[in-house]
Amino acid sequence: MRAARISRTFGVFAILGVLAACGETAVEQSLYGAGAGMATALLVDGDPVVGALAGGAANLAYCQANPGKCN
């Protein structure tokens, strides 16, 4: 059971990592990050609101610091 949960979580992080890097504007980057954070929080039984806030902020910060990697 634990191994299946770890495998599922790893797969989700891999997929969401690709999606989170997308977005041409700050709004898109925030929304994609929020979606990825919320989905991840739901899969690991976390708080979806906290996941969305953290994901949105993290993706926006990353994309603003590394603009060539987010478009």
PDB file of N, CA, C and O in Angstrom, chain B, residues numbered from 101:
ATOM      1  N   MET B 101       0.824  -1.200   0.000  1.00  0.00           N
ATOM      2  CA  MET B 101       0.000   0.000   0.000  1.00  0.00           C
ATOM      3  C   MET B 101       0.864   1.259   0.000  1.00  0.00           C
ATOM      4  O   MET B 101       0.619   2.186  -0.771  1.00  0.00           O
ATOM      5  N   ARG B 102       1.875   1.287   0.867  1.00  0.00           N
ATOM      6  CA  ARG B 102       2.741   2.449   0.962  1.00  0.00           C
ATOM      7  C   ARG B 102       3.534   2.652  -0.323  1.00  0.00           C
ATOM      8  O   ARG B 102       3.713   3.787  -0.764  1.00  0.00           O
ATOM      9  N   ALA B 103       4.008   1.572  -0.925  1.00  0.00           N
ATOM     10  CA  ALA B 103       4.781   1.683  -2.169  1.00  0.00           C
ATOM     11  C   ALA B 103       3.912   2.228  -3.299  1.00  0.00           C
ATOM     12  O   ALA B 103       4.379   3.020  -4.118  1.00  0.00           O
ATOM     13  N   ALA B 104       2.662   1.807  -3.343  1.00  0.00           N
ATOM     14  CA  ALA B 104       1.762   2.311  -4.388  1.00  0.00           C
ATOM     15  C   ALA B 104       1.512   3.795  -4.210  1.00  0.00           C
ATOM     16  O   ALA B 104       1.449   4.538  -5.189  1.00  0.00           O
ATOM     17  N   ARG B 105       1.370   4.230  -2.976  1.00  0.00           N
ATOM     18  CA  ARG B 105       1.139   5.653  -2.704  1.00  0.00           C
ATOM     19  C   ARG B 105       2.364   6.482  -3.092  1.00  0.00           C
ATOM     20  O   ARG B 105       2.226   7.567  -3.657  1.00  0.00           O
ATOM     21  N   ILE B 106       3.549   5.979  -2.793  1.00  0.00           N
ATOM     22  CA  ILE B 106       4.777   6.687  -3.149  1.00  0.00           C
ATOM     23  C   ILE B 106       4.913   6.771  -4.665  1.00  0.00           C
ATOM     24  O   ILE B 106       5.271   7.822  -5.198  1.00  0.00           O
ATOM     25  N   SER B 107       4.634   5.682  -5.359  1.00  0.00           N
ATOM     26  CA  SER B 107       4.726   5.682  -6.824  1.00  0.00           C
ATOM     27  C   SER B 107       3.723   6.654  -7.434  1.00  0.00           C
ATOM     28  O   SER B 107       4.058   7.392  -8.360  1.00  0.00           O
ATOM     29  N   ARG B 108       2.502   6.658  -6.922  1.00  0.00           N
ATOM     30  CA  ARG B 108       1.479   7.566  -7.430  1.00  0.00           C
ATOM     31  C   ARG B 108       1.872   9.020  -7.186  1.00  0.00           C
ATOM     32  O   ARG B 108       1.721   9.870  -8.063  1.00  0.00           O
ATOM     33  N   THR B 109       2.373   9.291  -5.996  1.00  0.00           N
ATOM     34  CA  THR B 109       2.787  10.651  -5.662  1.00  0.00           C
ATOM     35  C   THR B 109       3.938  11.105  -6.549  1.00  0.00           C
ATOM     36  O   THR B 109       3.937  12.239  -7.029  1.00  0.00           O
ATOM     37  N   PHE B 110       4.914  10.239  -6.773  1.00  0.00           N
ATOM     38  CA  PHE B 110       6.038  10.590  -7.637  1.00  0.00           C
ATOM     39  C   PHE B 110       5.575  10.887  -9.055  1.00  0.00           C
ATOM     40  O   PHE B 110       6.037  11.848  -9.671  1.00  0.00           O
ATOM     41  N   GLY B 111       4.668  10.073  -9.577  1.00  0.00           N
ATOM     42  CA  GLY B 111       4.141  10.298 -10.924  1.00  0.00           C
ATOM     43  C   GLY B 111       3.400  11.620 -11.039  1.00  0.00           C
ATOM     44  O   GLY B 111       3.531  12.334 -12.034  1.00  0.00           O
ATOM     45  N   VAL B 112       2.631  11.934 -10.027  1.00  0.00           N
ATOM     46  CA  VAL B 112       1.888  13.196 -10.028  1.00  0.00           C
ATOM     47  C   VAL B 112       2.848  14.374  -9.992  1.00  0.00           C
ATOM     48  O   VAL B 112       2.657  15.349 -10.720  1.00  0.00           O
ATOM     49  N   PHE B 113       3.881  14.298  -9.152  1.00  0.00           N
ATOM     50  CA  PHE B 113       4.853  15.388  -9.093  1.00  0.00           C
ATOM     51  C   PHE B 113       5.556  15.578 -10.428  1.00  0.00           C
ATOM     52  O   PHE B 113       5.815  16.711 -10.835  1.00  0.00           O
ATOM     53  N   ALA B 114       5.867  14.494 -11.110  1.00  0.00           N
ATOM     54  CA  ALA B 114       6.527  14.602 -12.414  1.00  0.00           C
ATOM     55  C   ALA B 114       5.630  15.304 -13.428  1.00  0.00           C
ATOM     56  O   ALA B 114       6.087  16.183 -14.157  1.00  0.00           O
ATOM     57  N   ILE B 115       4.368  14.923 -13.476  1.00  0.00           N
ATOM     58  CA  ILE B 115       3.425  15.540 -14.416  1.00  0.00           C
ATOM     59  C   ILE B 115       3.181  17.000 -14.059  1.00  0.00           C
ATOM     60  O   ILE B 115       3.201  17.868 -14.932  1.00  0.00           O
ATOM     61  N   LEU B 116       2.953  17.268 -12.783  1.00  0.00           N
ATOM     62  CA  LEU B 116       2.658  18.634 -12.367  1.00  0.00           C
ATOM     63  C   LEU B 116       3.877  19.544 -12.504  1.00  0.00           C
ATOM     64  O   LEU B 116       3.732  20.746 -12.729  1.00  0.00           O
ATOM     65  N   GLY B 117       5.056  18.987 -12.371  1.00  0.00           N
ATOM     66  CA  GLY B 117       6.263  19.785 -12.558  1.00  0.00           C
ATOM     67  C   GLY B 117       6.358  20.339 -13.969  1.00  0.00           C
ATOM     68  O   GLY B 117       6.777  21.480 -14.168  1.00  0.00           O
ATOM     69  N   VAL B 118       5.973  19.541 -14.937  1.00  0.00           N
ATOM     70  CA  VAL B 118       5.974  19.990 -16.326  1.00  0.00           C
ATOM     71  C   VAL B 118       4.907  21.054 -16.534  1.00  0.00           C
ATOM     72  O   VAL B 118       5.163  22.068 -17.183  1.00  0.00           O
ATOM     73  N   LEU B 119       3.724  20.835 -15.994  1.00  0.00           N
ATOM     74  CA  LEU B 119       2.633  21.790 -16.176  1.00  0.00           C
ATOM     75  C   LEU B 119       2.893  23.110 -15.459  1.00  0.00           C
ATOM     76  O   LEU B 119       2.531  24.173 -15.962  1.00  0.00           O
ATOM     77  N   ALA B 120       3.511  23.046 -14.300  1.00  0.00           N
ATOM     78  CA  ALA B 120       3.703  24.251 -13.498  1.00  0.00           C
ATOM     79  C   ALA B 120       4.648  25.245 -14.162  1.00  0.00           C
ATOM     80  O   ALA B 120       4.576  26.441 -13.880  1.00  0.00           O
ATOM     81  N   ALA B 121       5.521  24.779 -15.028  1.00  0.00           N
ATOM     82  CA  ALA B 121       6.486  25.673 -15.648  1.00  0.00           C
ATOM     83  C   ALA B 121       5.885  26.472 -16.793  1.00  0.00           C
ATOM     84  O   ALA B 121       6.548  27.365 -17.320  1.00  0.00           O
ATOM     85  N   CYS B 122       4.661  26.184 -17.193  1.00  0.00           N
ATOM     86  CA  CYS B 122       4.027  26.871 -18.312  1.00  0.00           C
ATOM     87  C   CYS B 122       3.447  28.217 -17.883  1.00  0.00           C
ATOM     88  O   CYS B 122       3.226  28.469 -16.699  1.00  0.00           O
ATOM     89  N   GLY B 123       3.215  29.045 -18.844  1.00  0.00           N
ATOM     90  CA  GLY B 123       2.577  30.330 -18.603  1.00  0.00           C
ATOM     91  C   GLY B 123       3.416  31.467 -19.123  1.00  0.00           C
ATOM     92  O   GLY B 123       4.600  31.572 -18.803  1.00  0.00           O
ATOM     93  N   GLU B 124       2.812  32.319 -19.923  1.00  0.00           N
ATOM     94  CA  GLU B 124       3.544  33.440 -20.500  1.00  0.00           C
ATOM     95  C   GLU B 124       3.418  34.710 -19.682  1.00  0.00           C
ATOM     96  O   GLU B 124       4.298  35.569 -19.734  1.00  0.00           O
ATOM     97  N   THR B 125       2.342  34.842 -18.932  1.00  0.00           N
ATOM     98  CA  THR B 125       2.147  36.040 -18.110  1.00  0.00           C
ATOM     99  C   THR B 125       2.201  35.647 -16.638  1.00  0.00           C
ATOM    100  O   THR B 125       2.125  34.466 -16.298  1.00  0.00           O
ATOM    101  N   ALA B 126       2.331  36.639 -15.775  1.00  0.00           N
ATOM    102  CA  ALA B 126       2.377  36.379 -14.338  1.00  0.00           C
ATOM    103  C   ALA B 126       1.079  35.732 -13.859  1.00  0.00           C
ATOM    104  O   ALA B 126       1.103  34.870 -12.980  1.00  0.00           O
ATOM    105  N   VAL B 127      -0.043  36.141 -14.427  1.00  0.00           N
ATOM    106  CA  VAL B 127      -1.335  35.557 -14.035  1.00  0.00           C
ATOM    107  C   VAL B 127      -1.381  34.083 -14.411  1.00  0.00           C
ATOM    108  O   VAL B 127      -1.787  33.252 -13.599  1.00  0.00           O
ATOM    109  N   GLU B 128      -0.970  33.747 -15.635  1.00  0.00           N
ATOM    110  CA  GLU B 128      -0.969  32.350 -16.060  1.00  0.00           C
ATOM    111  C   GLU B 128      -0.026  31.521 -15.195  1.00  0.00           C
ATOM    112  O   GLU B 128      -0.372  30.413 -14.786  1.00  0.00           O
ATOM    113  N   GLN B 129       1.155  32.048 -14.916  1.00  0.00           N
ATOM    114  CA  GLN B 129       2.118  31.325 -14.083  1.00  0.00           C
ATOM    115  C   GLN B 129       1.552  31.068 -12.693  1.00  0.00           C
ATOM    116  O   GLN B 129       1.720  29.979 -12.145  1.00  0.00           O
ATOM    117  N   SER B 130       0.889  32.054 -12.128  1.00  0.00           N
ATOM    118  CA  SER B 130       0.283  31.890 -10.802  1.00  0.00           C
ATOM    119  C   SER B 130      -0.833  30.858 -10.831  1.00  0.00           C
ATOM    120  O   SER B 130      -0.925  30.017  -9.938  1.00  0.00           O
ATOM    121  N   LEU B 131      -1.678  30.916 -11.848  1.00  0.00           N
ATOM    122  CA  LEU B 131      -2.804  29.985 -11.933  1.00  0.00           C
ATOM    123  C   LEU B 131      -2.345  28.556 -12.173  1.00  0.00           C
ATOM    124  O   LEU B 131      -2.870  27.627 -11.559  1.00  0.00           O
ATOM    125  N   TYR B 132      -1.379  28.369 -13.052  1.00  0.00           N
ATOM    126  CA  TYR B 132      -0.866  27.017 -13.293  1.00  0.00           C
ATOM    127  C   TYR B 132      -0.204  26.468 -12.029  1.00  0.00           C
ATOM    128  O   TYR B 132      -0.401  25.305 -11.677  1.00  0.00           O
ATOM    129  N   GLY B 133       0.564  27.288 -11.362  1.00  0.00           N
ATOM    130  CA  GLY B 133       1.195  26.853 -10.117  1.00  0.00           C
ATOM    131  C   GLY B 133       0.177  26.537  -9.043  1.00  0.00           C
ATOM    132  O   GLY B 133       0.330  25.569  -8.297  1.00  0.00           O
ATOM    133  N   ALA B 134      -0.869  27.356  -8.961  1.00  0.00           N
ATOM    134  CA  ALA B 134      -1.929  27.115  -7.976  1.00  0.00           C
ATOM    135  C   ALA B 134      -2.645  25.801  -8.265  1.00  0.00           C
ATOM    136  O   ALA B 134      -2.948  25.039  -7.347  1.00  0.00           O
ATOM    137  N   GLY B 135      -2.911  25.542  -9.522  1.00  0.00           N
ATOM    138  CA  GLY B 135      -3.561  24.280  -9.890  1.00  0.00           C
ATOM    139  C   GLY B 135      -2.697  23.082  -9.552  1.00  0.00           C
ATOM    140  O   GLY B 135      -3.185  22.081  -9.026  1.00  0.00           O
ATOM    141  N   ALA B 136      -1.416  23.186  -9.856  1.00  0.00           N
ATOM    142  CA  ALA B 136      -0.500  22.091  -9.544  1.00  0.00           C
ATOM    143  C   ALA B 136      -0.375  21.896  -8.033  1.00  0.00           C
ATOM    144  O   ALA B 136      -0.353  20.765  -7.549  1.00  0.00           O
ATOM    145  N   GLY B 137      -0.293  22.994  -7.297  1.00  0.00           N
ATOM    146  CA  GLY B 137      -0.196  22.898  -5.842  1.00  0.00           C
ATOM    147  C   GLY B 137      -1.448  22.319  -5.211  1.00  0.00           C
ATOM    148  O   GLY B 137      -1.364  21.517  -4.281  1.00  0.00           O
ATOM    149  N   MET B 138      -2.603  22.718  -5.708  1.00  0.00           N
ATOM    150  CA  MET B 138      -3.863  22.200  -5.168  1.00  0.00           C
ATOM    151  C   MET B 138      -3.997  20.709  -5.454  1.00  0.00           C
ATOM    152  O   MET B 138      -4.368  19.936  -4.571  1.00  0.00           O
ATOM    153  N   ALA B 139      -3.699  20.308  -6.675  1.00  0.00           N
ATOM    154  CA  ALA B 139      -3.805  18.891  -7.030  1.00  0.00           C
ATOM    155  C   ALA B 139      -2.843  18.046  -6.199  1.00  0.00           C
ATOM    156  O   ALA B 139      -3.199  16.964  -5.732  1.00  0.00           O
ATOM    157  N   THR B 140      -1.645  18.540  -6.021  1.00  0.00           N
ATOM    158  CA  THR B 140      -0.673  17.807  -5.214  1.00  0.00           C
ATOM    159  C   THR B 140      -1.137  17.701  -3.768  1.00  0.00           C
ATOM    160  O   THR B 140      -1.026  16.637  -3.158  1.00  0.00           O
ATOM    161  N   ALA B 141      -1.650  18.784  -3.219  1.00  0.00           N
ATOM    162  CA  ALA B 141      -2.136  18.752  -1.837  1.00  0.00           C
ATOM    163  C   ALA B 141      -3.270  17.746  -1.679  1.00  0.00           C
ATOM    164  O   ALA B 141      -3.324  17.027  -0.681  1.00  0.00           O
ATOM    165  N   LEU B 142      -4.165  17.689  -2.640  1.00  0.00           N
ATOM    166  CA  LEU B 142      -5.266  16.734  -2.565  1.00  0.00           C
ATOM    167  C   LEU B 142      -4.773  15.292  -2.627  1.00  0.00           C
ATOM    168  O   LEU B 142      -5.310  14.419  -1.945  1.00  0.00           O
ATOM    169  N   LEU B 143      -3.761  15.047  -3.436  1.00  0.00           N
ATOM    170  CA  LEU B 143      -3.242  13.686  -3.570  1.00  0.00           C
ATOM    171  C   LEU B 143      -2.473  13.219  -2.345  1.00  0.00           C
ATOM    172  O   LEU B 143      -2.419  12.020  -2.072  1.00  0.00           O
ATOM    173  N   VAL B 144      -1.888  14.133  -1.616  1.00  0.00           N
ATOM    174  CA  VAL B 144      -1.132  13.742  -0.421  1.00  0.00           C
ATOM    175  C   VAL B 144      -1.911  14.055   0.857  1.00  0.00           C
ATOM    176  O   VAL B 144      -1.333  14.128   1.941  1.00  0.00           O
ATOM    177  N   ASP B 145      -3.221  14.237   0.720  1.00  0.00           N
ATOM    178  CA  ASP B 145      -4.112  14.508   1.851  1.00  0.00           C
ATOM    179  C   ASP B 145      -3.734  15.773   2.618  1.00  0.00           C
ATOM    180  O   ASP B 145      -3.827  15.815   3.845  1.00  0.00           O
ATOM    181  N   GLY B 146      -3.310  16.795   1.891  1.00  0.00           N
ATOM    182  CA  GLY B 146      -2.991  18.081   2.501  1.00  0.00           C
ATOM    183  C   GLY B 146      -4.136  19.056   2.323  1.00  0.00           C
ATOM    184  O   GLY B 146      -5.197  18.699   1.813  1.00  0.00           O
ATOM    185  N   ASP B 147      -3.917  20.273   2.741  1.00  0.00           N
ATOM    186  CA  ASP B 147      -4.925  21.330   2.626  1.00  0.00           C
ATOM    187  C   ASP B 147      -4.848  21.921   1.214  1.00  0.00           C
ATOM    188  O   ASP B 147      -3.820  22.493   0.852  1.00  0.00           O
ATOM    189  N   PRO B 148      -5.909  21.799   0.408  1.00  0.00           N
ATOM    190  CA  PRO B 148      -5.855  22.293  -0.966  1.00  0.00           C
ATOM    191  C   PRO B 148      -5.673  23.809  -1.074  1.00  0.00           C
ATOM    192  O   PRO B 148      -5.079  24.287  -2.041  1.00  0.00           O
ATOM    193  N   VAL B 149      -6.171  24.569  -0.104  1.00  0.00           N
ATOM    194  CA  VAL B 149      -6.003  26.019  -0.143  1.00  0.00           C
ATOM    195  C   VAL B 149      -4.540  26.379   0.078  1.00  0.00           C
ATOM    196  O   VAL B 149      -3.990  27.223  -0.629  1.00  0.00           O
ATOM    197  N   VAL B 150      -3.921  25.746   1.045  1.00  0.00           N
ATOM    198  CA  VAL B 150      -2.498  25.990   1.298  1.00  0.00           C
ATOM    199  C   VAL B 150      -1.669  25.537   0.094  1.00  0.00           C
ATOM    200  O   VAL B 150      -0.721  26.216  -0.300  1.00  0.00           O
ATOM    201  N   GLY B 151      -2.026  24.394  -0.486  1.00  0.00           N
ATOM    202  CA  GLY B 151      -1.322  23.902  -1.674  1.00  0.00           C
ATOM    203  C   GLY B 151      -1.431  24.871  -2.837  1.00  0.00           C
ATOM    204  O   GLY B 151      -0.448  25.119  -3.537  1.00  0.00           O
ATOM    205  N   ALA B 152      -2.626  25.421  -3.049  1.00  0.00           N
ATOM    206  CA  ALA B 152      -2.825  26.375  -4.141  1.00  0.00           C
ATOM    207  C   ALA B 152      -2.025  27.651  -3.911  1.00  0.00           C
ATOM    208  O   ALA B 152      -1.396  28.167  -4.835  1.00  0.00           O
ATOM    209  N   LEU B 153      -2.048  28.152  -2.703  1.00  0.00           N
ATOM    210  CA  LEU B 153      -1.285  29.377  -2.391  1.00  0.00           C
ATOM    211  C   LEU B 153       0.214  29.148  -2.555  1.00  0.00           C
ATOM    212  O   LEU B 153       0.915  29.957  -3.163  1.00  0.00           O
ATOM    213  N   ALA B 154       0.694  28.042  -2.009  1.00  0.00           N
ATOM    214  CA  ALA B 154       2.124  27.750  -2.102  1.00  0.00           C
ATOM    215  C   ALA B 154       2.544  27.494  -3.543  1.00  0.00           C
ATOM    216  O   ALA B 154       3.586  27.983  -3.980  1.00  0.00           O
ATOM    217  N   GLY B 155       1.746  26.734  -4.284  1.00  0.00           N
ATOM    218  CA  GLY B 155       2.070  26.431  -5.678  1.00  0.00           C
ATOM    219  C   GLY B 155       2.063  27.667  -6.557  1.00  0.00           C
ATOM    220  O   GLY B 155       2.952  27.848  -7.389  1.00  0.00           O
ATOM    221  N   GLY B 156       1.068  28.517  -6.376  1.00  0.00           N
ATOM    222  CA  GLY B 156       0.994  29.745  -7.159  1.00  0.00           C
ATOM    223  C   GLY B 156       2.161  30.666  -6.885  1.00  0.00           C
ATOM    224  O   GLY B 156       2.770  31.209  -7.807  1.00  0.00           O
ATOM    225  N   ALA B 157       2.467  30.835  -5.616  1.00  0.00           N
ATOM    226  CA  ALA B 157       3.583  31.715  -5.246  1.00  0.00           C
ATOM    227  C   ALA B 157       4.917  31.145  -5.708  1.00  0.00           C
ATOM    228  O   ALA B 157       5.763  31.876  -6.223  1.00  0.00           O
ATOM    229  N   ALA B 158       5.105  29.846  -5.527  1.00  0.00           N
ATOM    230  CA  ALA B 158       6.376  29.223  -5.915  1.00  0.00           C
ATOM    231  C   ALA B 158       6.591  29.270  -7.423  1.00  0.00           C
ATOM    232  O   ALA B 158       7.691  29.574  -7.882  1.00  0.00           O
ATOM    233  N   ASN B 159       5.553  28.971  -8.192  1.00  0.00           N
ATOM    234  CA  ASN B 159       5.710  28.984  -9.645  1.00  0.00           C
ATOM    235  C   ASN B 159       5.944  30.396 -10.161  1.00  0.00           C
ATOM    236  O   ASN B 159       6.764  30.601 -11.056  1.00  0.00           O
ATOM    237  N   LEU B 160       5.235  31.363  -9.610  1.00  0.00           N
ATOM    238  CA  LEU B 160       5.446  32.748 -10.026  1.00  0.00           C
ATOM    239  C   LEU B 160       6.861  33.204  -9.691  1.00  0.00           C
ATOM    240  O   LEU B 160       7.526  33.828 -10.518  1.00  0.00           O
ATOM    241  N   ALA B 161       7.320  32.897  -8.494  1.00  0.00           N
ATOM    242  CA  ALA B 161       8.675  33.287  -8.089  1.00  0.00           C
ATOM    243  C   ALA B 161       9.723  32.629  -8.983  1.00  0.00           C
ATOM    244  O   ALA B 161      10.682  33.281  -9.397  1.00  0.00           O
ATOM    245  N   TYR B 162       9.545  31.343  -9.281  1.00  0.00           N
ATOM    246  CA  TYR B 162      10.504  30.639 -10.134  1.00  0.00           C
ATOM    247  C   TYR B 162      10.527  31.232 -11.537  1.00  0.00           C
ATOM    248  O   TYR B 162      11.595  31.484 -12.095  1.00  0.00           O
ATOM    249  N   CYS B 163       9.356  31.452 -12.096  1.00  0.00           N
ATOM    250  CA  CYS B 163       9.283  31.958 -13.466  1.00  0.00           C
ATOM    251  C   CYS B 163       9.788  33.389 -13.585  1.00  0.00           C
ATOM    252  O   CYS B 163      10.353  33.760 -14.614  1.00  0.00           O
ATOM    253  N   GLN B 164       9.593  34.191 -12.553  1.00  0.00           N
ATOM    254  CA  GLN B 164      10.110  35.560 -12.588  1.00  0.00           C
ATOM    255  C   GLN B 164      11.633  35.566 -12.451  1.00  0.00           C
ATOM    256  O   GLN B 164      12.307  36.412 -13.038  1.00  0.00           O
ATOM    257  N   ALA B 165      12.166  34.637 -11.689  1.00  0.00           N
ATOM    258  CA  ALA B 165      13.624  34.550 -11.509  1.00  0.00           C
ATOM    259  C   ALA B 165      14.314  33.886 -12.704  1.00  0.00           C
ATOM    260  O   ALA B 165      15.491  34.142 -12.955  1.00  0.00           O
ATOM    261  N   ASN B 166      13.593  33.038 -13.440  1.00  0.00           N
ATOM    262  CA  ASN B 166      14.153  32.299 -14.573  1.00  0.00           C
ATOM    263  C   ASN B 166      13.240  32.439 -15.789  1.00  0.00           C
ATOM    264  O   ASN B 166      12.638  31.452 -16.211  1.00  0.00           O
ATOM    265  N   PRO B 167      13.120  33.626 -16.359  1.00  0.00           N
ATOM    266  CA  PRO B 167      12.129  33.838 -17.435  1.00  0.00           C
ATOM    267  C   PRO B 167      12.350  32.989 -18.671  1.00  0.00           C
ATOM    268  O   PRO B 167      11.381  32.674 -19.363  1.00  0.00           O
ATOM    269  N   GLY B 168      13.550  32.613 -18.974  1.00  0.00           N
ATOM    270  CA  GLY B 168      13.810  31.812 -20.161  1.00  0.00           C
ATOM    271  C   GLY B 168      13.342  30.383 -20.041  1.00  0.00           C
ATOM    272  O   GLY B 168      13.183  29.707 -21.057  1.00  0.00           O
ATOM    273  N   LYS B 169      13.116  29.899 -18.833  1.00  0.00           N
ATOM    274  CA  LYS B 169      12.719  28.509 -18.616  1.00  0.00           C
ATOM    275  C   LYS B 169      11.213  28.330 -18.514  1.00  0.00           C
ATOM    276  O   LYS B 169      10.742  27.200 -18.386  1.00  0.00           O
ATOM    277  N   CYS B 170      10.451  29.400 -18.566  1.00  0.00           N
ATOM    278  CA  CYS B 170       9.002  29.308 -18.330  1.00  0.00           C
ATOM    279  C   CYS B 170       8.147  29.582 -19.553  1.00  0.00           C
ATOM    280  O   CYS B 170       6.923  29.506 -19.455  1.00  0.00           O
ATOM    281  N   ASN B 171       8.713  29.886 -20.660  1.00  0.00           N
ATOM    282  CA  ASN B 171       7.899  30.190 -21.847  1.00  0.00           C
ATOM    283  C   ASN B 171       8.054  29.118 -22.895  1.00  0.00           C
ATOM    284  O   ASN B 171       7.444  29.204 -23.961  1.00  0.00           O
TER     285      ASN B 171
END
